[in-house]
Amino acid sequence: MIIVSGRIYLADGRRDAFVTASLEAVRMARVAPGCRDFVVAADPLEPDRVNVYEAWDSAEQLEAFRGEGPGDDLSADIVSADVAEHQVLSSGPA
């Protein structure tokens, strides 16, 4: 399993527009083969921060969905990002 998680910081006042613009990607991801979960959410404490979380069955399925990544309409508002990809070798109930 592959987990992609992290935080994205946006230009002042652009967080809600970024989340709204991400909705179609969230919808598409959640029905894509191999997607276990996909979330883009406004951070409750930092007004310029968005949290991202993705879970995929395989790196191949993630890459097939991702393609070239976010379009220019989303990328233009990003000031900085700290997002990492994690390979999970085993997991179980918490």
Residue pairs with C-beta under 8 A, 6 or more apart in sequence:
1 36
1 55
1 56
1 57
1 58
1 87
1 88
1 91
2 54
2 55
2 56
2 57
2 58
2 59
2 62
2 85
2 86
2 87
2 88
3 53
3 54
3 55
3 56
3 85
3 86
3 88
4 52
4 53
4 54
4 56
4 62
4 83
4 84
4 85
4 86
5 51
5 52
5 53
5 54
5 83
5 84
5 86
6 51
6 52
6 81
6 82
6 83
6 84
7 43
7 49
7 50
7 51
7 52
7 81
7 82
7 83
8 18
8 49
8 50
8 51
8 52
8 78
8 80
8 81
8 82
8 83
9 46
9 48
9 49
9 50
9 78
9 79
9 80
9 81
10 18
10 48
10 49
10 50
10 77
10 78
10 79
11 48
11 77
11 78
11 79
12 48
14 48
14 77
15 42
15 43
15 47
15 48
15 49
15 50
16 42
17 77
18 40
18 50
18 74
18 77
19 40
19 41
19 42
19 50
21 73
21 74
22 40
22 50
22 74
25 38
25 40
25 70
26 38
26 39
26 40
28 65
29 35
29 38
29 54
29 65
30 37
30 38
32 61
32 64
32 65
33 61
33 64
34 56
34 57
34 58
34 60
34 61
34 62
34 64
34 65
35 54
35 55
35 56
35 57
35 61
35 65
36 55
36 56
36 57
37 53
37 54
37 55
38 53
38 54
38 55
39 51
39 52
39 53
39 54
40 50
40 51
40 52
41 50
41 51
41 52
41 53
42 49
42 50
42 51
43 49
43 50
43 51
48 79
52 83
54 62
56 62
56 65
59 87
62 85
69 75
